[in-house]
Amino acid sequence: MSNQNGNDEKKNKNMTIIIALLVIIAAALVVCIVLLLTRQKEEPAPVQESENTPNTSVLNRGIVDEENMDTIMDEMDEKVSAGMFECKMTTAWTFDDGKSASPNAYVANVENNLYTVYFDVYEETTNELLYSSPLLPVGTEIKNFKLDKELPAGEYDAVVMYTMVDENEEEVSSVGFKVTISVTK
């Protein structure tokens, strides 16, 4: 008989917990509904224009439809393409020794790009500068170069940081890619 009483007490305890949770959930719902109904409408924040965002005339047009889609897409493509960069390079560079040029290191600034670039190569763990390239105008490449820093034999994880510059050699933007450098001797 005491086993029956223990089960009844457990059921009562579980039922009390369930009822308490339902009351808490109901109260939370009431609070949410009250807040939503009494909340004042906020003014949308003004759009800040920058050279990388579409101008406000595009944003003020509203919904994109068949009539304005081509114009909006052309304006957006123009803004996006100005900041894009196409990369053509090898990502595993081998050097016979720390003083030799690599037979397979290759980086190009392809014809589709808009800006001159240069790149710096950093050892990933130490951030030590291993190589700095000359300026590469659009449509040029550099290959079989040697590092500025002599490395002992081993494999190194590195980051190639490209910097795009305008006609005044002012930085436009930068982007980084990982490469593996192997020095065999």
N, C-alpha and C positions, 0 to 999 in steps of 0.2 A: 504494500500500500504506500510505503514511503517513496517508492520508485515512481508511482503515479503522481504524487505531490511534487516531486522534483521536475518531472516533465511539464506539469502545469505551470510551475514557477518559471521555467525556461521559456515556455510559450508566452506567458504574460510579459516577461522581460523583453523578449523579441518584439512582441506586439507594441509595447511602450516605445521602444526604439524606433520602430517603423512609423508610428504615429508622430513622434517628435520630428523625425526627418521630413515627413509630409508637411507638417506645420511650418518648418523652417523654409522648405521649398516654396510653399504657398506665400509666405511672407516676402520672400525674395522676389517672387513674381509680381506681387502687388507693388513693391517698391519700384521695380523696373518700369511697370506700366505707368505709375504716377510720375516718375521722372521723365519718361518719354512724352507723356501728355502735357506736362507743365513746362517742358524745356522751351526756351526761347529760340527762335530761329537765328542762327549765327550767319553773318555775312561771310561769303567765301573770301579767303585771303587773296589779295591782288597777285596776279601772275608776275613774277620777276623775269624779265627778259635777259637772256645772255646770248652770246654768240653761238652756243650749242643748243638753244631751244628754238622751236619755231616762233616766228614773230607773233605778236598778239592778234594781228588780223586773221591768222590761221586759227588761233584758239577761239576767237570770237565768232567764228562762222557757225558754231554749233555742231549739229550732227552731220557726219559725212554721208552724203547721198550721191546718186549717180551724176548729178549736175556739178558738184564741187569736188568730187573725189580726185580727178586727175590733177587739178590745181593744187590741192592740199598735199597729195602724194609727191608731186614734183618739188614743192617747197620743202617738204620734210626730207626727201632724198638729197637735196642740195645741202641742207644743214648737216645731215649724217655723213655724207661722203666727204665733206671738208675735214672731218675728224677721223676718218678711217685710214688704215694703213695695211697694205698687203705685204706679207713677208714671204720671201723666198730664200731659204737657207738650209744648210745641213745642220743636224743637231748632235752628231757624234763626230768630234774632231780628234784626229790622231796625230801625234807628233813623235817622230823617231826618238828625239831627245829634247831636252829643255831649250836648246839653241836653234833647232831646225824649224823650217817652215812646214806647215801641215799640208799633206798632199790632198786632203779632202775638206778642209775648212772653206766654206763658201757662204757669202752673204750678198744679196742683190737688193737694190732699190728699184723695183719694177716700174715699168712705164705707166701703170695704172695709178701710182701714188701721185700726190700733189706736192709733196715737200721733199727737200733735201734731207738726208738723215746722216747721223753718225752713230756709232755704237761703242759702248764700253762693256768689257767682259769682266765680271767679278767672280771670284771664288765664292761659292754660296755660303759656306760655313763661316769664313773669316771676313767676308766682304772686301777682300784684298783685290785691288785693281790689277788685272792680268794683261789687259790690252785696251788701247784706245785707237779707234779707226780714224782715218781722215774723213772729210765730208764726202758723202756719196750722193751726187745729184741724181735726180730721177732718171732711170734707165741705165745706171751704172752698177758695177759689181766689184767685189774684192774677193780674191781666192788665194789659196796657198800662202797665207800670211803666217808670220811667226809671232809668238807672244812677246810682249814687252818685258815680262817677268819670267825668268828661267825657273821652271818647275822640275823637281826631282821625279823619277819614274813613279808612276801610279795613276790612279783614276780619280778624276775630280768632277764634282758637280759644280756647274757654273751657271751664271745668269747673264744673258746678253741684254743690256738695256739700250733700246733704240731711243734716240731723241730726234724728233722731227723739228726742223727749223724753217722759218720763212726766209724771204729774200734778204732780210737784214740779219740773218743768223740768230734771230730771237726764237726761243723755244716755243713751239706750238703745243706739243704734247709728247708723252713718252710711253713706252710699252716694253715689257720685259718677257723674255722667253728663256727656258731652261735648255742647257746643252751639257753634254758629257765630254770632258777632255781626257784623253788617254795619252800618257807619255810612256813610251815603251822602254827606253833605256835611261 
